[in-house]
Structure formats: C-alpha cells, structure tokens
Amino acid sequence: MNFRKELLENILPFWLRNGVDYENGGIYTCLDKEGNIYGTDKSVWFQGRAMWSFAKAYNAIDKNPEYIRAAKNIYAFLPKCTDADGRMYFTVTKDGKGLQKRRYYFSETFAAIGCAELYKATGDAEVLACADKYFDVAYECFTGVRKTEPKINPENCDMKALSPVMIVLATAQVMRSVDSLREKYATIAEKLLDEVLHGGYITERGMLENVSSKGEFVDSPAGRTVNPGHSLEAAWFILSEAIITGNDEALSCARHIIDVTLPLGVDKKHGGIIAFTDICGKPPVALEWDMKLWWPQCETLIALRLAYLAYGDEKYKAEYEKLLDYTEKHFCDKENGEWYGYLHYDGTPSTTLKGNIFKGPFHVPRFLMIMAIMDDTNSIVDFMK
C-alpha cells in the first residue's frame, strides 16, 4: 500500500467531498458506500477527530489549504456542540441542536486534540485556549472533580475501565506537542502512563478492559473481556511514550502487551483481528466478538511496525505484512473510495457504509499518516511532534 497516496488521493478527498458541511458547519459522518449522506445527525466525537485529521495532515503531510478550511469550519461548529455547563454533546442535529449527552467525556478529548493541532497550523491563541479548556473539562471528569453518573452502581460493582485512561493519555500526548503547554501535559502524561502500567490492566495473559477500582481481576464477563484492538492501540501509545521519554519499563510493558495480545486477537483461519475475546476462554458476550472492524486493524498495524523498529524481532514484521495484506484486500473499496468498517468473521462486508456515528476520518487517516512518516524517517517521533 502506498500510504501517502491512499491518504491524499482517497481517504481525505472522500470526506472533503462528501462529509464537510459548509452550510451548517461541522462534518457529517453517516455516509453510504458511495459517500451519500444517509443520516444528518452529527457525531460530536468526529467534529474533534476530523478537525485533528485535517489539521494534522496539513501540518505533517501536505500543506493543502482545503485541509485548514475544513478544520476551521469544524472548529467554528464546536460551540454549538457544547452545553451551558461546558460539557459537550455526543450527537447533535445537522445545525447543532443537542440530541444526546453521555457520561463519557471523549467528545471533549477529541475536541482538545483537534484544537491543539489547528493551533499549530494557524497560531490562533483563541484556538489554543479552547484546546486547553476542553482538556480541562475532560480531565476534571476523569479525576472526579466533575461528577458524572456512573454506568454501573459502584456500591455493588466497583470497577474501572481501560478506555478512559488510554484516551486521556493519548490526548495529553497531543497536548504536550504544543510548546507552550509542554510542561503541564508532560506531568499529566506521566501520571496517566503510571496508571496504565500499574493500574492492574496488564496481566500475564492479556490486557483487561475492566478491573476492580483496586486493580484486581474480576471474574465476570466484563472483567474477563479483552479488546485486542484497544490492547494493541494502548501498546503503541505506551511504546511511543517509552521512545520519547526513555522509559525502559514502558518499553518492556509495550512488548509484553503485544506478545500476549496477538494470540488472542489474530484469526489464524480467516485472517484479521477480532473485536473481543474472553481472557479465560469462556464465551464472549459481545455478539460482534468475531467480526473484523476497521480500527483494530489500523491500531495493530501501527503497533507491529513500531515494535519491529523498536525490538528488531522479525516476527513483528511478518505479522505486520500478513495483516497489511489482509486489510488492503478486505477493507479497501477501490471502486467507491474509503474503507469498509465492519466485516463478518470471513472477511465479507457486513454493511457497506463508509461512516456512521462511530466511524469517520480518524483511525484510517492517523494510521496512514503514521505509516507515511515512518516510511520517510523510520521513526514515530516526527508524528508525535
């Protein structure tokens, strides 16, 4: 795969042409196979994620003014996605009226990284202030300063999840790349990395999605769940942090996560990375457990290529090449553009949509940008700048 060409001639043009809404502001992500809009509700996650993708492509890959035009258009839409209390919605109407507001604070983290990257392209101090503001809201929710309603009654089942600390760590890494914010976010990233490494998620058999608040194993379907895509995404976050900060413990932990996750996630018969599994070999409860989703393939490919560069073990290169071949053959729609998002276990599309509330321009562009930069530099450091 020519990563730069795929990014610049396929993925980003697909979204610029079909998704960016210059009439109402923001971006649509509910696009069908050909890019037609089949639903006008807007994902607030993807306002920030798409803004980041376009701004990062401008900063790191190609100074195309259309990327900044799109990013600025989305930035101007963010106030409509933000409630009076500073929290963001999860979905809004096409013109920005609030529809759904969730306990999760990922809308804020994605808005923060989008604003931070746009600031690096424009130097607009107001954009930087928004990045800092959105992160602060998310971090207050993460640390409990802002109270959010728990998903499950903590008096009867006191658990913590991997995904919040993982996403907030990745957000802090982006925020740290802004020179004026470096000291603040280096400290935050260090705290978050410590929680990932020592919070009980990493075990000898795999990386758990949920553990007790004390970091102990919980023998329940939720406590036994492994999401291979999340585990391998976390692995490359940790590995990149190890490379940037010189943290030997993180370097070792990232390798362990990759080594124990691959046997859990790789479908040896049909190819690709499955969605979920049970660490004890019991029946996975997620009905989509054996499906192949677009984003775990992207995150696994990043982890494998970075692992090969960091550790020099040929097994990572072999797995990378095998998965890259699978991904290109089964996910890429060479006729209509973009990638399918959801495949059955055997690699056939379960739906032909190219976007929805959860799929839009983020995981694929990020993967392609990292690969293109690593082609040029043989390192992930320039991507993290």
C-alpha angles and dihedrals in degrees: 000000000000097000098192093048092047090053099043101035103033120016104037095039090051091059096039090052099042111018113037109096111208092170099060100011131247128051136290117223102179095097127153129221094289095038098263116148110249097172131025101203108112127225110229090202087064097048088068096034094050091045088054093047095052095042093045091049088052094047099042110023118019132002092225109159090212089068092057092043089055093044092050091049090055092044090056089054095055097086089061089054092053123086125218092264092059093254118123129232123244094222134011136182120264090270095044107265112150117256109162132012119190135196090244119094098207093112086064095047092051092047088052095054092044092053093044092054093044089052090055089055098044109023089224107159092203090059091051091050089053091051091053092044095052092047092050091054091049093046092050088055092046094050094042097247085120110046117229126183110261118239092225128026103267092206090066102029115018106190138148127208133226097221099071096051091043094052094043089051091052089048092051089051090057093044090050089059089071105089097220091051098042099105095046095049097040087062092047093047090052091054093048093048089053090055092050092049099041105023095095098257095111113073135166091261102040148313113290125220093210134025135164118281086258091054097255129141115262114206098219134101091266092044093050095047119121119187102196093197092054092045093052092043088053089048094059092044088054094043093050089049089051091051094048098043101030093239107165094188090056090047091055095042093052091055091049092051092051093047096050096039100052094066089049096047109034116093099216094189103046103016131237134074119293123227103236142357140176114250091217095049094251120138111291110235097211108096090214092052096123097038121112112234124192099239101054088056090053095047093045092051091052092048093048096048092046090047091053091052093045100042104021094222112150092214090073091052092050093050090046094053092047094050093043090055091049092048095049093047098046109027105036115088101205093180102051103018135243123053133287111247106205129042131179116243090270095056099258117128114263088195131007096219117127096202144012138159089301102032122065140111104326122075095040096044091045091051092048093047093050091048093047092050092046089051087059101038107017086228140086094218095092091052091054093054 
